Amino acid sequence: MPKYSFQCRNCGTGFTVNVPWQEKENAQCPKCGSKDKSPDYSKVGVIAGSACPIKDTGGICPSTGAT
């Protein structure tokens, strides 16, 4: 299940919820219960490694030309 991070606009609390995509708008602040929130993009996860599977095997990545 995906994780979504938010910042509460009412009290300023940052929080993360694990909910299906369809239910993320119903997420409430755990501190004040408000649904008035903004996405917190500072907690976006990054997967280590190359985005080009060809590069990982010693080939050339077609999008960048990197070897």
N, C-alpha and C positions, 0 to 999 in steps of 0.2 A: 504494500500500500504506500502511496507517495506521501512525503512529508511536505507540509507547507508552513512557512514561517511568516509571522505577521507582527506588526507593531500596533498596539491599541491606540486609537486616536483619542479615546476618553481619558485613560490614566497613564499612557505611555509604556505599559508593560509589553515586553517582547515575548512571544510565545510561539511554539511549534505544535502542529497537530498532524496526526496520521489519519487521514480520511480519504475516501474516494473523491475523485475530481468533482463529481456532481454535488458533493456536500461541503466543499471548502468554503462557500459563501455563508454557510450557517455556523461556522466556527465562532465560538464566543471566547472572550478574554477570560482566563482563569481567575483573574484578580477581581474584576468588576462586573463581568457578565455581559459587557457590551459586544455587539456585533459590528460596531463601527471600527474598522481596521484598515490598515494599508499593508500591502505585501512587503516583506523584508527580504530584499534580494541580496543582502550581505551574507546570508547563510546558504547560498547556492553551493551544492556539492560539485566537486570536480573529480573525475576519474583520471588517475595517473596513467600515462602511456600515450602513445601516438594515436591520433584520430585516423590515421591511414594504415590499414592492415598490411598493405604492400610494403610500406617502409619498414615495418617490424620484421619482415622476412628478408630484408636486404635489397628490395627493389626500389623503384622510384614512385613517389606519391604523385598521382596525376594532377591533383589540385594545386600543388605548390612547386612541383619539380624537384623537391628535396630528395636527397639520397640517404 
